[in-house]
Amino acid sequence: MTQRLRRPSGRYAGKAADERRAERRRRFLDAALELFGAGPGYRATTVAALCESAGLSTRQFYEEFRSLEDVLSELHLEVNAWAESAVVEALTDTAQLPFAERYGRVFRAYAASIAEDPRRIRITFTEIVGVSPRMDEQRLTRRARWVELIRAEAAAAVRRGEAADRDYRIAAAAFIGSVNGLLHDWAAGWVDASLEEVVDELVRLLLALLRPDG
């Protein structure tokens, strides 16, 4: 009877199988971040090229991922998770600050997380666009999460008397659309401005969105 192959489960070089697998997965993701975000891009990268960059085999790749699209998907979610963590931390740290200073810092925390590594901007706003229906759905689902975060924060600002009492769903969607569109165009080289100038303009837009009438 033929036995099915099993993943190694013991320790090797002082590391458990799960630790070694996590390290391999990280190496694939780091290699993909470089190739997708700074190199030829997602569409021009092959599994073989990714494996060569990661220093791993195609067999190891297919033990971790079904396709390159899975790698892109994980990178996109990871970059968004880092940015969301930075925003939540900034909201907590600025809870007692005046309106304009608070929301300026919060958005700049988001921008700093995304811009910490230029490859993150390209992954989030360029490489994922138009890849497949699955990736489009993931991108829009993640965008909806950002819209809801802004809408909820706007509602909290209304309760504190810092924002006009109205429905912010459309305004939040418009702002997130502006963020995605402007950063996409900036990353593609279509906007003649520094990233700092782009962020400053988006901060002004966010403050105008939330500022009470008068």
C-alpha positions as CSV (number, residue, x, y, z in Angstrom):
1,M,0.0,0.0,0.0
2,T,1.3,3.4,-0.9
3,Q,1.6,5.8,2.0
4,R,0.8,9.5,1.6
5,L,3.7,11.8,2.2
6,R,3.5,13.9,5.4
7,R,4.9,17.2,6.3
8,P,7.9,16.9,8.7
9,S,6.7,17.4,12.2
10,G,9.9,17.2,14.3
11,R,12.6,19.7,15.1
12,Y,15.4,20.5,12.7
13,A,18.3,22.9,13.5
14,G,16.5,23.8,16.7
15,K,13.3,24.8,14.9
16,A,9.9,23.1,14.9
17,A,8.2,22.3,11.5
18,D,5.7,25.1,12.0
19,E,8.5,27.6,12.6
20,R,10.3,26.6,9.5
21,R,7.1,26.7,7.4
22,A,6.4,30.2,8.8
23,E,9.9,31.3,7.8
24,R,9.5,29.9,4.3
25,R,6.2,31.7,3.9
26,R,7.7,35.0,5.1
27,R,10.5,34.6,2.6
28,F,8.0,34.1,-0.3
29,L,6.1,37.2,0.9
30,D,9.2,39.3,1.2
31,A,10.4,38.3,-2.2
32,A,7.0,39.0,-3.7
33,L,6.9,42.5,-2.0
34,E,10.2,43.3,-3.8
35,L,9.2,41.8,-7.2
36,F,5.6,43.1,-7.2
37,G,6.3,46.4,-5.5
38,A,9.7,47.4,-6.8
39,G,10.6,45.0,-9.6
40,P,8.7,43.9,-12.7
41,G,5.4,43.9,-11.0
42,Y,2.8,41.2,-10.3
43,R,1.8,40.6,-14.0
44,A,5.4,40.2,-15.1
45,T,6.5,37.9,-12.3
46,T,6.5,34.1,-12.6
47,V,6.4,31.4,-9.9
48,A,9.9,30.4,-10.9
49,A,11.2,34.0,-10.6
50,L,9.6,34.4,-7.2
51,C,11.1,31.1,-6.0
52,E,14.5,32.1,-7.3
53,S,14.3,35.4,-5.5
54,A,13.2,33.7,-2.2
55,G,15.9,31.1,-2.5
56,L,13.3,28.3,-2.3
57,S,11.9,25.7,-4.6
58,T,8.6,25.6,-6.6
59,R,7.6,22.5,-4.5
60,Q,7.9,24.6,-1.4
61,F,5.9,27.4,-3.1
62,Y,3.0,25.1,-3.8
63,E,3.1,23.8,-0.2
64,E,2.3,27.4,0.9
65,F,0.2,28.9,-1.9
66,R,-2.0,27.8,-4.8
67,S,-1.0,30.6,-7.1
68,L,0.8,34.0,-7.3
69,E,-2.6,35.6,-6.9
70,D,-2.7,34.1,-3.4
71,V,0.6,35.8,-2.6
72,L,-0.7,39.1,-3.9
73,S,-3.9,38.7,-1.9
74,E,-2.0,38.1,1.3
75,L,0.3,41.0,0.8
76,H,-2.6,43.4,0.1
77,L,-4.4,42.3,3.3
78,E,-1.1,42.5,5.3
79,V,-0.4,46.1,4.2
80,N,-3.9,47.1,5.0
81,A,-3.8,45.5,8.4
82,W,-0.6,47.4,9.2
83,A,-2.2,50.6,8.2
84,E,-5.4,49.9,10.2
85,S,-3.3,49.1,13.3
86,A,-1.5,52.5,12.9
87,V,-4.8,54.3,12.6
88,V,-6.4,52.6,15.6
89,E,-3.3,53.4,17.7
90,A,-3.4,57.0,16.5
91,L,-7.1,57.3,17.4
92,T,-6.3,56.1,20.9
93,D,-3.3,58.3,21.4
94,T,-5.1,61.5,20.2
95,A,-8.4,61.1,22.0
96,Q,-7.9,64.3,24.0
97,L,-6.6,66.5,21.2
98,P,-8.5,69.3,19.4
99,F,-10.4,68.3,16.3
100,A,-8.1,69.4,13.6
101,E,-4.9,68.2,15.2
102,R,-6.5,64.9,16.0
103,Y,-7.7,63.9,12.6
104,G,-4.6,65.3,10.9
105,R,-2.5,63.1,13.0
106,V,-4.7,60.1,12.4
107,F,-4.6,60.3,8.7
108,R,-0.9,61.0,8.7
109,A,-0.5,57.8,10.8
110,Y,-2.2,55.9,8.0
111,A,-0.1,57.6,5.3
112,A,3.1,56.9,7.3
113,S,2.3,53.2,7.5
114,I,1.6,53.0,3.8
115,A,4.6,55.2,2.8
116,E,7.0,53.6,5.2
117,D,7.9,51.3,2.3
118,P,7.1,52.6,-1.2
119,R,6.5,49.0,-2.3
120,R,3.4,49.0,-0.1
121,I,1.9,51.9,-2.1
122,R,2.4,50.1,-5.3
123,I,0.9,46.8,-4.0
124,T,-2.1,48.5,-2.5
125,F,-3.0,51.1,-5.1
126,T,-1.6,49.8,-8.4
127,E,-0.7,46.1,-8.6
128,I,-4.0,44.8,-7.3
129,V,-6.2,46.8,-9.6
130,G,-7.9,44.8,-12.4
131,V,-6.1,41.5,-11.6
132,S,-9.2,39.4,-11.3
133,P,-12.8,39.5,-10.1
134,R,-11.6,37.9,-6.8
135,M,-9.0,40.6,-6.3
136,D,-11.4,43.4,-7.2
137,E,-13.9,42.0,-4.6
138,Q,-11.1,41.9,-2.0
139,R,-10.0,45.4,-2.8
140,L,-13.6,46.8,-2.6
141,T,-14.3,44.8,0.6
142,R,-11.2,46.3,2.2
143,R,-12.2,49.7,1.0
144,A,-15.6,49.3,2.5
145,R,-13.9,48.6,5.8
146,W,-12.1,51.9,5.7
147,V,-15.4,53.7,4.7
148,E,-17.1,52.2,7.8
149,L,-14.2,53.2,10.1
150,I,-14.5,56.8,8.9
151,R,-18.3,56.7,9.2
152,A,-18.1,55.4,12.7
153,E,-15.5,58.0,13.7
154,A,-17.6,60.8,12.1
155,A,-20.6,59.6,14.2
156,A,-18.4,59.8,17.3
157,A,-17.3,63.3,16.3
158,V,-21.0,64.3,16.0
159,R,-21.7,63.1,19.5
160,R,-18.8,65.2,20.8
161,G,-20.1,68.2,18.9
162,E,-17.1,68.3,16.6
163,A,-18.9,67.5,13.4
164,A,-22.1,68.4,11.7
165,D,-25.0,66.0,12.4
166,R,-25.6,64.2,9.1
167,D,-25.2,60.9,7.3
168,Y,-21.5,60.5,6.4
169,R,-21.7,57.2,4.4
170,I,-21.5,58.9,1.0
171,A,-18.9,61.4,2.2
172,A,-16.7,58.7,3.7
173,A,-16.9,56.7,0.5
174,A,-16.0,59.8,-1.5
175,F,-13.0,60.4,0.7
176,I,-11.7,56.8,0.5
177,G,-12.2,57.0,-3.3
178,S,-10.1,60.1,-3.3
179,V,-7.3,58.5,-1.2
180,N,-7.2,55.4,-3.5
181,G,-7.4,57.4,-6.7
182,L,-4.8,60.1,-5.8
183,L,-2.3,57.6,-4.3
184,H,-2.7,55.3,-7.3
185,D,-2.0,58.3,-9.7
186,W,0.9,59.5,-7.5
187,A,2.4,56.0,-7.5
188,A,2.0,55.7,-11.2
189,G,3.9,59.0,-11.7
190,W,0.9,61.0,-12.9
191,V,0.8,63.5,-10.1
192,D,3.6,66.0,-10.0
193,A,3.9,66.4,-6.2
194,S,5.7,65.0,-3.3
195,L,4.0,62.4,-1.1
196,E,4.0,64.9,1.7
197,E,2.1,67.3,-0.5
198,V,-0.4,64.6,-1.5
199,V,-0.9,63.7,2.2
200,D,-1.4,67.3,3.2
201,E,-4.1,67.8,0.5
202,L,-5.9,64.6,1.7
203,V,-5.7,65.8,5.3
204,R,-7.4,69.1,4.3
205,L,-10.1,67.1,2.5
206,L,-10.7,65.0,5.6
207,L,-11.0,68.0,7.9
208,A,-13.3,69.7,5.5
209,L,-15.5,66.6,5.4
210,L,-15.9,66.5,9.2
211,R,-15.7,70.2,10.2
212,P,-19.0,71.5,11.5
213,D,-20.9,74.1,9.6
214,G,-19.6,77.6,10.5
